[in-house]
Amino acid sequence: TTLATVKVDRGSTFVSSVVISSGSIAPTITFTIPSKTFGDAAFTLSPTSDSPGAFTFTSSNTSVATISGSIVTIVANGTSTITATQASSGDYSSATATATLTVGVAGTVAAPAFSTAAGAIAFPTTITLSSTTAGATIYYTTDGSTPTTGSTQGTSVVVNSAQAIKAFAIKTGWTDSSISSAAYTQAQATAP
């Protein structure tokens, strides 16, 4: 874009004509986002540009990150494309730039522990399931099958008969725990 052309006549000390061409200049935007981990605090987007135009932002995956103004709140692990749109200002046109936000898992959930060791026990006995990962949800089965998030959710099982309990724990933004298991049989009564 030509902003101005000045013509000076030969041998003269005055300007004989000035040509000004109008047109917009595309701004140069620099926009990057460092990788984050689920559980990180909200953070501020701060792209740079040679234009003074105001920025607005959008997230392509609001199940991973939401945006209010220029503040990003992490919702879950995953990826989202963040778009920075800069408004036109003066000689500068509007423009957009994108950056990928990658949110990693916070860790692996600790596998459930059983309050009573596997083996022969008196019936009925209540077995308590627990995970050292705060806020984890435990799912279990009592027939020896592999538990899923469709299995029974809870932290206590009443054992009335021989059975194998399998359990795992989950937490949003974390990798699921490994499966813990314990098999129980009825203890033989001792003779008086």
C-alpha positions, 0 to 999 in steps of 0.5 A: 500500500502506497501511503504517499508519493511526493514529486519535486520538479527539477531545479525547484524548491517546492512540491508540485504534487502529492499523491496519497493512496488509501488502504489498510495495513494488515497487522502482525499478530504474535500469539502463543499459549504454553501447555497447561495441566488440568487444575492449573489456575485461570490465565490471561491471553496476551497476544502482541500486535503492531496495531492498537486494535482491541482483541476478542477471543473464542475457544473451539472446545468449551469442554476443555477451556472457556473464555471470559474477556481475555481470561481462560478457565481450564475445564478438562484435559484435551485440546482447544483452538483459541482464536484471537480476533483483532478489531481494525484501528486507524490504518490497520485492518482487522485480523485473526490469529490462532493458537492451540491450547493443550491441557494435560492430565493432572496425574493418575488416580490412586487405585482403590484399597480395601479395608479388609484383606482378601481371603477368608472372612466372617459373613457378613462383613462390610468392606470399605473401598477408598482412594488416596486421590481426593475427590475420586469416584469409585466403581466396583463389581462383585462378580469378578467382572471388569468394572466400568463407569456403568458399574455400581458406584460407591465406597462400601460393599457388604460381603454375604457370600464368596465373591470377588470384588474389582474396583477402579477410581476416576476423577475429571482431568486425571487418568483412571486408576488401575483395577484393584481386586480382592476375593473373599470366602467364608471363614470356617467356624472354630470348634468351642 
